[in-house]
Amino acid sequence: MLLLIIDDLGYGELGCQGNPEIPTPNIDSLAASGVRCTQAYVTAPNCSPSRAGIFSGRVPTRFGYEFNPTGAQNEEPKTGLPNAELTLPEFMRSAGYVTGLVGKWHLGGAPPFHPLRHGFDEFFGFLHEGHFYVPPPYLDAYTMLRRAVLPAGNGDRYHASDTLVLSTHTARDEPPYDANNPILRGGQPVVERRYLTDAFTDEAIDFLERNRRVPFFLTVSYNAVHSPLQAKSETFATMASIEGLQRRVFAAMLADVDTSVGRIVERLAQLGLAEDTLVVLLSDNGGPTQELTSSNLPLRGGKGEMYEGGLRVPFLVSWPGRAPAGQVCDKIVSSLDIYATAARLSGRPLPSRLEGQDLLPVIADRGAASSHETLYWRQGHLAALRHGDWKIVAASDTKEPREWELYHVAKDIDESENFAGSRPEVLAELETIWSAMDRQMSRPLFQ
């Protein structure tokens, strides 16, 4: 199995999702060869708890993984995926699979939480939430970094050089992503000078070539298109037709991810592995529009929010000969389903605590109904619940008690009409369900 995770990709950014501006032909081809799921959800509106859901197969709030650690918090002793959770790579390794992770981890930077201690045989990547794509002085890259304050008299954008721009578009400084966050091969730091998207792709292809004769579970977890905005100069030069400097950098970053996905899928075919490999591609959460320009249209909101734009993501499933080709699935699916699907393929009994479903019958023509009647989210005061066609959202991160909004998301995917005042009986039903599920959850492990 091959799992491809794109970081902070907006719902509306791919060609197959309806966006003609940035070419994504390789990802679009993956959709054409498989199934594009239009109602796919992740377990949190930001990176780390979303990944905790993917690799545990459980709603992460159940075991206290509620918040999104950043910076030095990644290295704190209690910040990470608990070792009590049987992870997907641990399960697959116990079933005789070789397991590998290439790219971003973001599930703990302290020693107990290292990917090699969570079931991965191989790891090449970094442990925190982000990383610069090339090391200073950013050679062969066009870089746009955030600053809270610029030198006097420079407005909202300062051109420090022909290839380095400082911008106040988010009114905050770019985090020091690389501080105490080296690129690691296994457990040892290495100096990596390749553009990081390319480096991760090279490593993924090397893993496939070395393990082509054995069952494998490979996760390629790109940090693109996550900040910082840093594009290869040669790709950036091809985006001159796109208006807006910030948008142009983002477009180049996404185009290189698309090229990388094409390289990996092509190598699978060349190795004769395409018909033996289930490929799943998704974003870990919605895109942050102000920070990156990423579009979540036609959804409302984005990263960090409980509206659809934060939780509903692009989600593709491809397996020539085993999954339908060129289909669109409008049933509700979840990133929790990745674990259940992979575990089913292994032939071993599924762990009893999994909350996902096997995707293959669900996405098949005239396939099984989705088991996801109800989906729950909580992150501090922010919260949501989808139950059937309805969804409640507590959108404020300060109000207590929560002030709920009610939307009929089956027909109103942009959550434009709040029924909280006109359908109190539906609101009360969903509040009751949310509260009952909330009582099953754990206190946060960290905050």
N, C-alpha and C positions, 0 to 999 in steps of 0.2 A: 504494500500500500504506500502511496505517496500523498502526503498532506502538504499543501501549499498555503501559507498564511501571508497575506499582504497586510501591512500595518497601516491603520488609519485610512483605508481606502473608502471613499464615499460611495453610497449606494448608487448614485447616478453617474459615475465616472467612466464606466466601460462602454465600449461600443455596443456590446450585446445588451447593455442596460439602457440603451437609448441615447448615448452621448456621442455625437459625431465629431467633436472638437479635437480630442486626443486619440490618435490611432492606437488601438489595442488589438491588432489582428490575430495574434497568437492566443490570447485569452479568449477572444471571440470564437476562434476555431475550436478551442476546448469546449466551449458551450455548444457549438454546432455538432460536436461529436458525442455530446452527452445530454445532460439535463440541467437546465437553469431553474433554480428554485427562487420564486419571487416573494415567498413569505418565510424567509429564513432568519432566525433570531440567534443572538449570542446571549451569554449569561450576565453581561455587564456592559455599560456604555464606555468602558475604557480598558486598557490593555491587559493588565495583570490579572484581575479577577475573571476576565473573559477567558484567558488562557488556562486559568485554574479550572474552569468549567470544562474546557476541551480535554485536558489531560486527566481529569478525575472522573469525567462522566457524570458529575453530580452538580447540582446548584451550589456554587461555592459558598454562599452564605450559610449553608448547612454546617460547614466546618469552620466558619469564622473568617473566610477569605472574602471580605466585604469591600475593602478599599484598594486603591491603586498606589503602591509605593513609588516614590521618585527619589532620585539623587542618592544621598548618603543613607536614606532610610532603607534602601535595598540591602544594605550590609548589616542591618540590625539583627540580633540573634533570633527574634521571634517572627521576623518578616520573611515568609516563604511558604511554599506549598508543604503542608504537614506530611511528615513521613508515614503517618498512619494511613494516608490515602494510597490505595493501590492504583498507580498511574497506568495510563494506556501503554507506554513503552515497557513498563514492568510486566504487564500482562502479556504483551506480545512476545517479549523475550522468554517468558516462561512457556510460551507455546512453540518455541523453537525458531523465532524470527531474530534476525540481526536488526538492531535498532540504531538509528542515527538522528542527530539534531544538527542542523546547519542554520546559523543565524541567531536571532534574538531569543532569549530565555525569559527574563523578567518574572521569574517565580522564586526569587531568593538569591542573594549574592553571598550569604554566609556559607561556610563550608558544608553544613548538613543538607543544604538545599541544592547543591550542584547537580546539573543534569546527569552526570555519571553516577550520582547517588539516587537518582529517581528513575533508573531503568534504561538509560541510553548507553549503548556500547561505545558510541563515538560522539564527540561534540566538537564543533568548530564554530565559534561565534562569541557573543558577549552576554553578560549576566543582567545588566541594568535595562532601563526603559528605552534608551536610545544610544546612538553612536554617530560620530562624524563619519562621512563616507570616504574621506581621504584624510590623512594626517596633515597638520600644518607643515608648510605654508599653503596648503590646498592647491597643489599644482594640478594642471589639466582639469580644473573644475571651476564652475561658476557658482559662487556662494553668496547667499543672502541670509544674513544673520539678524536676529531681533535684538533691539536695544531699547531700554526704557527712556534713555536720554541720549541725544546726539550732540556733537560739537555745536556751539552756538552759531546760528545763522544758516543751518542746513535743512530746516524744515523737518519733514518726516522721513527723509531718505538721504543717506550720505554715501557717495561713491569713494570708498577708500582706495580702490584701484580699478583697473578695467574689469576685473573678475571678482571683486569683493564689494558687496553692498551691505550697509547697515541700515536697518529700517525700524521705525517705531509702530509698525502696523498692529502689534498686540500690546503696546505700551509696557512691555516687560523684557527682561534680558533673556537671551538664549541660555538655557541651562548648560552647565559644564559637563556635558554628557560623558566625556572620556575620562573624567576624574575617577581614579580607582576602578576603572572599568576597561581593562585591556581586552583586545582580541585574544581568545584562548584556543589552543589546540589541545583537546583533552582538558587537562588542568593547568597547562603551562602557557604563559603569555608569549605571543609572537608579534613581530613587527609586520604589519600588513599594509602594503602600499597600493595594491590594486583597488580600484573603485569597489566599494564594499558589495554592492549588488552583484557585480561581476565575480568577485571573489567567492561569494556564497554559491553562485551558480556553478563555478568551476569545481568547488568542493562537492556539491551535490552530484554532479556528473561523475566525479571520481568515485564517490560512494557507490553509485549504480554500477559502474564498470567493475569494481572489485567484488560486489555482492550479487552479480547477475545470476549466479547459479544457486542461490539460496533464497528462502523467503525473507523479505525485508519489510520493515516499517521505517520510512524516512520522512522526517518533517523538515521542510525548507521554510524557515520563518524569516522572511525578509523584514528588515527594519524600514525599508521604503514602503510607503511614501511619508513616513514619520519625519518630523523635524530632526535635524536642521535642513533647511532648503539648500540642497547642494547637488548640482547636476554635473555630469560629465560635459566638458566643454564641447566635444564633438556632437553630442546629442542636443545640447542646448542650442547649438547653431542651426539645427534643423527645425527649430520651433519658432522661427522669426515671424511667421504669419499669425501667431497667437498674441492677442492684445494683452498687455499688462506684464510687467517684468516678473512679478511674483508668480503669476499664472504660468508663465513660460518656463520658469525653473521647475515648478511642480510637474508640468507636462513632460518635460525631459526625464524627470525621475520615474514617472509612471511608464513612459515609453521604454526605458531600460528594464523595468520589471517585466514588461510584456515580452521584450526580446529574450529575457532570461527564461521565462516560462516556456517560450517556444523552443529554446535550446534544450531544456530538460525533456520536454515531451518528444522532441525529435530524437534525442539520444535513447529514450525508452524504446522507440520504434526500431531504431537501428540495432539495438541489442536484442530485439525479438521479445521484449518484455511488455509491449503495449497491451496485449490481450490477457496478460496475467496480472495486470496492475490496476487496482482501483485508484483513481486520482480524485481528490477533493480539493477545491480551491475556495477560500473564503477570506473576508476581512475580519479582523478581530473586534472591530466596533465601527461606528459611523465616523465620518470624516470631520475634522475640525475646520470649518470653512474660513473663519477669520485668519487662523494661523497658516493654513496651507492653500486656501481657495477651493478645497475639495467640496464637490457638490453631492448632496444627499437627495436631490430632487427625484421624485416629487414628494419626498417625505419631509416632515417638519423636524427641525432641530438637528443636532449632530452629536459629536463625541462629548461624553460627560452628561448627557441629558437622557431622560427616560421617555422622551417622545420617540417615534419610530425611527427618526434619523440617527439616533444614538444606538439603537438596538437591532434594527433590521439591516441585514448586510447582503452584499453579493455572495452567492453560494452556488458553486458549480460541481456537478458530479459526472465523471466520465469513466467509462469502462467498456471499450469496444467489445461487442458481442455479449455483454452481460447487463449493461444498462441501456435504456432506450437512447437513440441518437436524435438530436435536434428537437428535443421536447422541452416544454415549459411546464413546471410543476407548481401549482398554486396552493398546494396543501401546506400546512404549517409544519416546518421542520426546525431543528435546533442544532446548534453546535454540540450539544450533548449527544447527538445521534452518531457522531464520528466514532466515539469509543464503542458504542453498542454495535455498530456496523463492522468495525475492524475485528472486534471480539468474536462476532458471529462467524466471520470468514476464517478465523483461526481453527474452528472446529471444536474448541473447548467450551465448557459451560460458562455462561456469562456470570460475572460477579453479581452478587445478589443486590447490591445497593445502587446499581446503575439506574439513571433516570431517563436515558435516551431510548431510541427505537432503532431497529435495523432499517436503514434508509432504502435499501434496494427494493423491497416490496412496495414501499410507499411511493417511490418515484416511477415505478413501472406503469406502463399503460394499463388502465383499469386495475391499478394496484390497490393495496390495502389502504384503509383510512389512516390518517395520522392519529397517533395516540396523544398528541399534545393539545388536549382540550383547554388546559390551563398552564400558563407560564407566569412565573413570579420573579420580581426583582426588588432589591433593597440596597441602598447605599446611603447610610445615614438617614436624613430626612427625605431624601429623594427615594421614590418608590413607584412601582407600577405593577399591574397585573392584567394579563390578557386572558379572558375566559370566553371561548367561543368567538363570536363576532365583535364582542365589546372589550374595551380596555379602559382602566382607570389609571390616572397619572397624578402623582404628587410631585409637582415640578419645582417647588421651592426647597432650597437646602437649609432653610432656617425656621419655617413655620411649624409650630407644634401646638395643638394637634395638626396632623397633616390636612391640607386642604385639597381634596380630590377633584380632579376633572374627569369627565366621562366622554368617551368617543366610540362611535360605531366604526371601527377601523376596517371592517370588511368592505365597507362602501366609501369610507372617508379616510383614505390612507394618509392624507396630509393633516389629519386631526384639526380640522378647521371649525367644526361645530361641537361645542361643549354641551352635552345633554345633562349635566349634573343637576340643573334646576328643573328640567322638564321630564326627566325619567328617574325620579328618586328611588323607585323600586329596584331598578337595575343597578343603580349606584350602591344601594344598601346591600344587594346580593353580592356584588363584587368586593365591597369592603369587608363583608363577613368572610368570604373565601380568603382574601388577602390576610386578614387577621389570624385566621385559623392556620394558614401556612406559616405566617410569621412566627407563631409560637413554636414551630418546629425548628427554627433556625438558631444558630449559636451566636454568642457575643463575638464581636470582632476580635481577631487575634492581634491586630495592630490598627492604627488609625492615623 
